[in-house]
Amino acid sequence: CVFLPFDHLFIVWDDNITHNQVAKITMPLHTLNNKQIAALTGLAPINRDSGRSRGKRRIQGGINTIRVILYMATVSAIKCNPVIKAQYDLLVSNGKHKKVAIVACMRKMITILNAMVRDNCVWAY
């Protein structure tokens, strides 16, 4: 395993993930807005509409490796981080499925990380 410090964030990954993949993800973070960073990580909802029929919205595309890392980080954050936990509890209490709430928290986490990189600040809650 390799640890990369991004201020107070540590990402752990297997040897299968190369430094080039991480560089592709971390380099443009400060220049993208929230919708673009969600699409880059594969967390943007993609519609399946055709004509009058409206399909389900699903997340797809993006860089799968980062989505897997964000999933595990979000599951941990739901238990330990008060900001992400509050968001998760609110979504579940409003009737969202637990997996949908986790994906919404993943998107919230990546937008927070994007803002931290853009503003060059550390996590403070």
C-alpha positions in Angstrom: 0.0 0.0 0.0 1.0 3.6 -0.7 0.0 6.6 1.3 -0.3 10.0 -0.4 -0.8 13.0 1.9 -3.0 15.8 0.5 -3.0 18.1 3.5 -5.0 16.0 6.0 -6.3 13.5 3.5 -4.6 10.2 3.1 -5.5 7.9 0.2 -4.5 4.2 0.4 -4.5 2.1 -2.7 -3.1 -1.2 -4.0 -0.1 -1.5 -6.2 -2.4 -1.8 -9.2 -3.1 1.9 -9.2 -0.2 3.8 -10.9 1.0 7.3 -10.1 -0.1 8.4 -13.5 -3.7 7.6 -12.7 -3.5 9.6 -9.5 -1.8 12.5 -11.4 -4.6 12.5 -14.0 -7.1 13.0 -11.1 -5.3 15.4 -8.9 -3.9 17.8 -11.5 -7.1 19.4 -12.8 -8.9 19.5 -9.4 -8.4 23.2 -8.8 -9.7 24.2 -12.2 -12.9 22.3 -12.3 -16.3 23.2 -10.9 -18.5 20.8 -8.8 -20.4 19.3 -11.8 -17.2 18.7 -13.8 -15.4 17.1 -10.8 -18.4 14.8 -10.2 -18.3 13.8 -13.9 -14.6 13.2 -13.7 -15.0 10.8 -10.8 -18.1 9.2 -12.2 -20.5 10.5 -9.6 -22.6 12.7 -11.9 -26.1 11.3 -12.5 -26.6 10.4 -16.2 -30.2 10.3 -17.5 -31.5 7.5 -19.7 -34.2 9.5 -21.5 -35.5 8.8 -25.0 -38.4 10.7 -26.5 -41.2 10.8 -23.9 -39.9 8.0 -21.8 -37.9 9.0 -18.8 -35.4 6.4 -17.5 -33.6 6.1 -14.3 -30.6 8.4 -13.5 -27.4 6.4 -12.8 -23.8 7.2 -12.1 -21.4 5.9 -14.7 -18.2 6.8 -16.5 -15.4 8.6 -14.9 -12.4 7.1 -13.3 -13.5 3.9 -11.6 -10.4 3.7 -9.3 -11.2 7.0 -7.6 -14.8 6.0 -7.3 -13.8 2.9 -5.4 -11.5 4.9 -3.1 -14.1 7.5 -2.5 -16.7 4.8 -1.6 -14.5 3.3 1.1 -13.5 6.8 2.4 -17.2 7.8 2.5 -18.2 4.7 4.4 -15.5 5.5 6.9 -16.5 9.2 7.0 -20.2 8.3 7.7 -19.0 6.7 10.9 -16.4 9.2 12.0 -16.9 12.6 10.2 -19.7 14.7 11.7 -20.3 16.7 8.5 -20.7 13.6 6.2 -22.6 11.7 8.9 -25.1 14.5 9.3 -25.7 14.5 5.5 -26.1 10.8 5.4 -28.5 10.7 8.3 -30.6 13.5 6.7 -30.9 11.7 3.4 -31.8 8.3 5.0 -34.3 10.0 7.3 -35.9 11.6 4.2 -36.4 8.1 2.7 -33.4 7.7 0.4 -32.0 4.3 0.0 -28.7 3.8 1.8 -26.6 3.3 -1.3 -28.1 6.4 -2.9 -27.3 8.3 0.3 -23.7 7.0 0.2 -23.3 8.1 -3.4 -24.6 11.6 -2.5 -22.1 11.8 0.4 -19.4 10.7 -2.0 -20.3 13.6 -4.2 -20.3 16.0 -1.2 -16.9 14.7 -0.1 -15.3 15.2 -3.6 -16.7 18.7 -3.8 -15.3 19.5 -0.4 -12.0 18.1 -1.4 -12.1 20.1 -4.6 -12.8 23.3 -2.7 -9.9 22.5 -0.3 -7.5 22.1 -3.2 -8.8 25.2 -5.0 -8.5 27.4 -1.9 -5.3 25.8 -0.6 -6.8 25.2 2.8 -7.0 22.3 5.3 -10.0 20.5 6.6 -11.8 22.3 9.4 -15.2 21.4 10.7 
